[in-house]
């Protein structure tokens, strides 16, 4: 940089600094009005509790990031518009002396602390009630290979006919904890299904370590052994895991972070990063849309008014994905969202057009707008706690949410989870209907 600036005259430096300042003052507020990647009509899911960012004032999102966020992470502005003139004046002062004296920043150590491989905890009980899909975790029960084989084969064929990218998935954690014999048989059965034509990948864990495991070492051993076995059994297939990290939705609310870590001590962000590294899979799906009532018990400061506001689903979603960007997990694998909050109980959806728009803006628009490549929708005729959850209405009838998804034409950004043993009408009919919105399907085996 010294060589570069030695060739720049003092007058050229002044013109450059003033030009940059004018660009920041005049152009950036205009550019900030466009928010590419968001679903049309994006707005808060809870208008009474949340307000849109004031782009003219350069609102920050620092209140959504915890204290240990790396300093290189910026939320919206390199320089807020109201500060741009002051920045330009600094560089132009004294005939550009500050600009001529500028040097590169000195290297700094990485600020992300790696998890200890010896971290352990006592046995964990599942603390989440089963009242609704946004509060509970999906069931882990897996059918025997002989029960799953025929429906899975039919579903794979139907998905290929509908032009869907096909994954197969099963949560092998319980099989691993049950012992080597059952684990080996389950891996072999999953691999056999994955060898069918058209299958591109295998997802072998969901909400990893939220329950069942008693130590982080055991979780890492599980993902390492499973990845190695599947690499050998189905070479060339993409591998994936699903994780849940409750504290990520807390933002900078330290009391919320503490409570979430106590609720699920084996899925803190540091430990989950260790699992992702140990697994060495191609894709990681982070659960979204859970713990809504737990988040609402905590407050974040509104950056404009200073008032305390509840952590609504919209706030939690944005905080989670800003935190994931800050953690840099996309350098370890492709990181996508698995959304649980759009499924409804009963025969018909509870939302009108406006409410459906708010839900989609919060749970899909915000996530895609923050650079997440895909969103997977859970809840197509999914039975949990004795209750059936749906994305459609009963018998594949459209509702305001599903109709909007069709109109938005986000097919290549959306995936769905499908259990061939639990359908609205039938395997082929259900998959054909799902294929109008999604370009990818995860078939539960």
URLINTA-V46191 format. One record per residue. N is the residue number from 1. RES is the residue in one letter. PHI is phi as a letter, one per 40 degrees, with the letter a starting at -180 (none if undefined). D_CENTER is the distance of its C-alpha to the mean C-alpha in Angstrom with 2 decimals. Layout:
n = (N | N)
res = (RES | RES)
phi = (PHI | PHI)
d_center = (D_CENTER | D_CENTER)
This chain:
n = (1 | 2 | 3 | 4 | 5 | 6 | 7 | 8 | 9 | 10 | 11 | 12 | 13 | 14 | 15 | 16 | 17 | 18 | 19 | 20 | 21 | 22 | 23 | 24 | 25 | 26 | 27 | 28 | 29 | 30 | 31 | 32 | 33 | 34 | 35 | 36 | 37 | 38 | 39 | 40 | 41 | 42 | 43 | 44 | 45 | 46 | 47 | 48 | 49 | 50 | 51 | 52 | 53 | 54 | 55 | 56 | 57 | 58 | 59 | 60 | 61 | 62 | 63 | 64 | 65 | 66 | 67 | 68 | 69 | 70 | 71 | 72 | 73 | 74 | 75 | 76 | 77 | 78 | 79 | 80 | 81 | 82 | 83 | 84 | 85 | 86 | 87 | 88 | 89 | 90 | 91 | 92 | 93 | 94 | 95 | 96 | 97 | 98 | 99 | 100 | 101 | 102 | 103 | 104 | 105 | 106 | 107 | 108 | 109 | 110 | 111 | 112 | 113 | 114 | 115 | 116 | 117 | 118 | 119 | 120 | 121 | 122 | 123 | 124 | 125 | 126 | 127 | 128 | 129 | 130 | 131 | 132 | 133 | 134 | 135 | 136 | 137 | 138 | 139 | 140 | 141 | 142 | 143 | 144 | 145 | 146 | 147 | 148 | 149 | 150 | 151 | 152 | 153 | 154 | 155 | 156 | 157 | 158 | 159 | 160 | 161 | 162 | 163 | 164 | 165 | 166 | 167 | 168 | 169 | 170 | 171 | 172 | 173 | 174 | 175 | 176 | 177 | 178 | 179 | 180 | 181 | 182 | 183 | 184 | 185 | 186 | 187 | 188 | 189 | 190 | 191 | 192 | 193 | 194 | 195 | 196 | 197 | 198 | 199 | 200 | 201 | 202 | 203 | 204 | 205 | 206 | 207 | 208 | 209 | 210 | 211 | 212 | 213 | 214 | 215 | 216 | 217 | 218 | 219 | 220 | 221 | 222 | 223 | 224 | 225 | 226 | 227 | 228 | 229 | 230 | 231 | 232 | 233 | 234 | 235 | 236 | 237 | 238 | 239 | 240 | 241 | 242 | 243 | 244 | 245 | 246 | 247 | 248 | 249 | 250 | 251 | 252 | 253 | 254 | 255 | 256 | 257 | 258 | 259 | 260 | 261 | 262 | 263 | 264 | 265 | 266 | 267 | 268 | 269 | 270 | 271 | 272 | 273 | 274 | 275 | 276 | 277 | 278 | 279 | 280 | 281 | 282 | 283 | 284 | 285 | 286 | 287 | 288 | 289 | 290 | 291 | 292 | 293 | 294 | 295 | 296 | 297 | 298 | 299 | 300 | 301 | 302 | 303 | 304 | 305 | 306 | 307 | 308 | 309 | 310 | 311 | 312 | 313 | 314 | 315 | 316 | 317 | 318 | 319 | 320 | 321 | 322 | 323 | 324 | 325 | 326 | 327 | 328 | 329 | 330 | 331 | 332 | 333 | 334 | 335 | 336 | 337 | 338 | 339 | 340 | 341 | 342 | 343 | 344 | 345 | 346 | 347 | 348 | 349 | 350 | 351 | 352 | 353 | 354 | 355 | 356 | 357 | 358 | 359 | 360 | 361 | 362 | 363 | 364 | 365 | 366 | 367 | 368 | 369 | 370 | 371 | 372 | 373 | 374 | 375 | 376 | 377 | 378 | 379 | 380 | 381 | 382 | 383 | 384 | 385 | 386 | 387 | 388 | 389 | 390 | 391 | 392 | 393 | 394 | 395 | 396 | 397 | 398 | 399 | 400 | 401 | 402 | 403 | 404 | 405 | 406 | 407 | 408 | 409 | 410 | 411 | 412 | 413 | 414 | 415 | 416 | 417 | 418 | 419 | 420 | 421 | 422 | 423 | 424 | 425 | 426 | 427 | 428 | 429 | 430 | 431 | 432 | 433 | 434 | 435 | 436 | 437 | 438 | 439 | 440 | 441 | 442 | 443 | 444 | 445)
res = (X | X | X | X | X | X | X | X | X | X | X | X | X | X | X | X | X | X | X | X | X | X | X | X | X | X | X | X | X | X | X | X | X | X | X | X | X | X | X | X | X | X | X | X | X | X | X | X | X | X | X | X | X | X | X | X | X | X | X | X | X | X | X | X | X | X | X | X | X | X | X | X | X | X | X | X | X | X | X | X | X | X | X | X | X | X | X | X | X | X | X | X | X | X | X | X | X | X | X | X | X | X | X | X | X | X | X | X | X | X | X | X | X | X | X | X | X | X | X | X | X | X | X | X | X | X | X | X | X | X | X | X | X | X | X | X | X | X | X | X | X | X | X | X | X | X | X | X | X | X | X | X | X | X | X | X | X | X | X | X | X | X | X | X | X | X | X | X | X | X | X | X | X | X | X | X | X | X | X | X | X | X | X | X | X | X | X | X | X | X | X | X | X | X | X | X | X | X | X | X | X | X | X | X | X | X | X | X | X | X | X | X | X | X | X | X | X | X | X | X | X | X | X | X | X | X | X | X | X | X | X | X | X | X | X | X | X | X | X | X | X | X | X | X | X | X | X | X | X | X | X | X | X | X | X | X | X | X | X | X | X | X | X | X | X | X | X | X | X | X | X | X | X | X | X | X | X | X | X | X | X | X | X | X | X | X | X | X | X | X | X | X | X | X | X | X | X | X | X | X | X | X | X | X | X | X | X | X | X | X | X | X | X | X | X | X | X | X | X | X | X | X | X | X | X | X | X | X | X | X | X | X | X | X | X | X | X | X | X | X | X | X | X | X | X | X | X | X | X | X | X | X | X | X | X | X | X | X | X | X | X | X | X | X | X | X | X | X | X | X | X | X | X | X | X | X | X | X | X | X | X | X | X | X | X | X | X | X | X | X | X | X | X | X | X | X | X | X | X | X | X | X | X | X | X | X | X | X | X | X | X | X | X | X | X | X | X | X | X | X | X | X | X | X | X | X | X | X | X | X | X | X | X | X | X | X | X | X | X | X | X | X | X | X | X)
phi = (none | d | c | c | c | c | c | b | c | c | c | c | c | c | d | c | c | c | c | c | c | c | c | c | c | c | c | c | c | c | c | c | c | c | b | c | g | c | c | d | g | d | a | c | c | b | d | c | b | b | b | c | c | c | c | c | c | g | d | c | b | c | c | c | b | c | c | c | c | d | c | c | c | b | c | b | b | c | b | d | d | c | b | c | c | c | c | c | c | c | c | c | c | f | f | g | c | c | c | c | c | c | b | c | c | c | c | b | c | c | c | c | c | c | c | c | c | c | c | b | a | c | d | b | b | c | c | c | c | b | c | a | c | c | b | b | c | c | c | c | c | b | c | c | d | c | c | c | c | c | d | c | c | c | c | c | c | c | c | c | c | c | g | c | c | b | b | b | a | a | c | c | c | c | c | c | c | c | h | c | c | c | c | c | c | c | c | c | c | c | c | c | c | c | c | c | d | g | c | b | a | b | b | b | a | b | f | d | g | c | a | g | c | b | a | c | d | c | c | c | c | d | c | c | c | c | c | c | c | c | d | c | c | b | d | g | c | c | b | a | b | b | b | b | b | d | c | c | c | c | g | c | c | c | c | c | d | c | c | c | c | c | c | a | c | c | b | c | c | c | c | c | c | c | c | c | c | c | c | f | c | c | b | b | b | c | c | b | g | b | g | d | c | c | c | c | c | b | b | b | c | c | c | c | c | g | c | c | b | c | c | c | d | c | c | c | c | c | c | d | c | c | c | c | c | c | c | g | c | c | c | c | a | c | b | b | b | b | c | b | c | c | c | b | c | g | c | b | c | c | b | c | d | c | c | c | c | c | c | c | c | c | c | b | d | c | c | c | c | c | g | c | c | a | b | b | c | c | h | c | f | c | b | a | g | g | b | c | b | b | c | c | c | d | g | g | c | c | b | d | c | c | c | c | c | c | c | c | f | b | d | c | c | b | b | b | b | b | b | c | c | a | b | c | b | a | d | c | c | c | c | c | c | c | c | c | b | b | b | a | b | b | c | c | b)
d_center = (38.72 | 42.24 | 43.78 | 41.82 | 42.90 | 46.46 | 46.84 | 45.76 | 48.56 | 48.35 | 48.67 | 45.89 | 43.61 | 44.45 | 43.78 | 40.43 | 39.32 | 40.56 | 38.91 | 35.50 | 36.03 | 37.07 | 34.07 | 31.75 | 33.79 | 34.39 | 31.58 | 28.34 | 28.56 | 29.08 | 26.21 | 23.86 | 24.66 | 22.75 | 18.95 | 18.16 | 15.32 | 15.15 | 16.40 | 20.07 | 21.09 | 18.00 | 18.90 | 18.07 | 17.60 | 20.31 | 22.94 | 25.12 | 22.81 | 21.01 | 22.40 | 21.29 | 21.42 | 24.98 | 24.70 | 28.43 | 28.22 | 25.30 | 23.18 | 20.98 | 17.59 | 18.89 | 19.03 | 15.25 | 15.37 | 17.21 | 20.58 | 19.73 | 17.49 | 19.21 | 21.75 | 20.87 | 17.68 | 18.73 | 17.11 | 19.14 | 22.66 | 24.50 | 27.41 | 27.40 | 30.12 | 32.34 | 32.58 | 33.16 | 36.94 | 37.25 | 35.40 | 37.71 | 40.72 | 39.81 | 39.74 | 42.88 | 44.90 | 48.09 | 48.18 | 44.71 | 45.47 | 41.94 | 40.59 | 43.24 | 42.53 | 38.78 | 37.46 | 34.16 | 32.10 | 32.89 | 30.32 | 28.32 | 26.94 | 23.23 | 21.94 | 19.27 | 21.11 | 20.71 | 20.75 | 24.15 | 24.69 | 27.24 | 25.13 | 25.94 | 25.93 | 27.99 | 27.09 | 24.21 | 24.60 | 21.87 | 21.85 | 19.82 | 22.14 | 22.01 | 22.83 | 19.90 | 16.61 | 14.74 | 16.82 | 17.28 | 15.77 | 16.76 | 20.08 | 20.50 | 23.86 | 24.52 | 27.74 | 30.32 | 30.35 | 33.43 | 31.89 | 28.70 | 30.39 | 32.05 | 29.36 | 26.78 | 29.27 | 29.93 | 26.27 | 25.72 | 28.82 | 27.82 | 24.38 | 26.20 | 28.71 | 26.07 | 24.74 | 21.36 | 19.69 | 20.05 | 18.23 | 19.74 | 18.10 | 19.56 | 18.77 | 21.54 | 21.19 | 23.94 | 26.11 | 25.88 | 26.86 | 29.69 | 31.42 | 31.92 | 33.81 | 31.24 | 28.40 | 30.37 | 31.20 | 27.63 | 26.47 | 29.47 | 28.79 | 25.17 | 26.44 | 29.26 | 27.03 | 24.87 | 28.11 | 28.72 | 28.90 | 25.82 | 23.21 | 21.00 | 18.91 | 18.55 | 15.72 | 17.60 | 15.60 | 13.24 | 12.19 | 14.31 | 16.99 | 16.20 | 19.72 | 22.62 | 22.71 | 24.95 | 24.31 | 21.74 | 24.40 | 24.48 | 20.73 | 21.10 | 24.25 | 22.63 | 19.91 | 22.60 | 25.15 | 22.98 | 21.75 | 25.40 | 26.75 | 24.51 | 25.14 | 28.80 | 28.72 | 26.66 | 26.95 | 25.06 | 22.24 | 18.63 | 17.13 | 13.71 | 12.51 | 10.01 | 9.38 | 9.12 | 9.85 | 11.57 | 12.98 | 10.02 | 10.50 | 14.14 | 14.39 | 17.99 | 19.36 | 20.90 | 22.29 | 18.92 | 17.64 | 20.90 | 20.71 | 17.26 | 18.48 | 21.63 | 19.94 | 18.10 | 19.72 | 18.46 | 14.74 | 15.08 | 13.02 | 16.19 | 16.80 | 13.43 | 13.87 | 17.26 | 16.13 | 14.02 | 17.16 | 19.46 | 17.88 | 18.00 | 16.06 | 15.04 | 11.49 | 8.82 | 6.43 | 4.45 | 6.11 | 6.09 | 9.66 | 11.62 | 14.34 | 15.36 | 18.99 | 18.45 | 16.65 | 19.46 | 22.01 | 21.07 | 21.73 | 20.72 | 23.36 | 23.45 | 24.03 | 26.74 | 28.69 | 28.10 | 27.76 | 25.45 | 22.88 | 20.86 | 17.11 | 16.41 | 13.30 | 13.12 | 13.61 | 11.15 | 8.24 | 9.64 | 10.45 | 7.21 | 5.91 | 9.61 | 9.96 | 7.66 | 9.80 | 12.73 | 12.41 | 12.68 | 10.76 | 10.95 | 14.62 | 14.35 | 12.46 | 10.46 | 6.75 | 4.95 | 3.41 | 6.45 | 7.94 | 11.04 | 12.52 | 14.30 | 16.67 | 20.09 | 22.96 | 26.40 | 27.89 | 26.81 | 23.82 | 24.53 | 23.45 | 25.77 | 24.94 | 24.14 | 21.96 | 20.06 | 19.58 | 18.20 | 15.70 | 14.53 | 14.53 | 12.37 | 9.75 | 9.93 | 12.07 | 10.43 | 7.03 | 9.37 | 11.73 | 9.81 | 9.90 | 6.83 | 9.30 | 8.66 | 7.59 | 9.41 | 11.61 | 13.11 | 16.58 | 19.19 | 22.28 | 20.57 | 22.98 | 21.92 | 24.53 | 27.15 | 25.35 | 24.13 | 20.96 | 20.78 | 19.04 | 22.53 | 25.52 | 28.01 | 29.58 | 26.97 | 28.13 | 26.04 | 24.88 | 23.89 | 20.14 | 20.71 | 23.46 | 21.35 | 18.71 | 21.74 | 23.10 | 20.00 | 20.26 | 16.63 | 17.53 | 16.39 | 12.83 | 12.60 | 13.00 | 14.57 | 15.47 | 19.28 | 21.80 | 25.19 | 27.07 | 25.76 | 26.35 | 27.48 | 30.33 | 30.12 | 28.01 | 29.09 | 29.11 | 25.64 | 24.09 | 26.09 | 24.78 | 21.09 | 21.80 | 22.70 | 19.11 | 17.03 | 17.89 | 16.44 | 17.05 | 16.39 | 19.81 | 20.22 | 23.35)
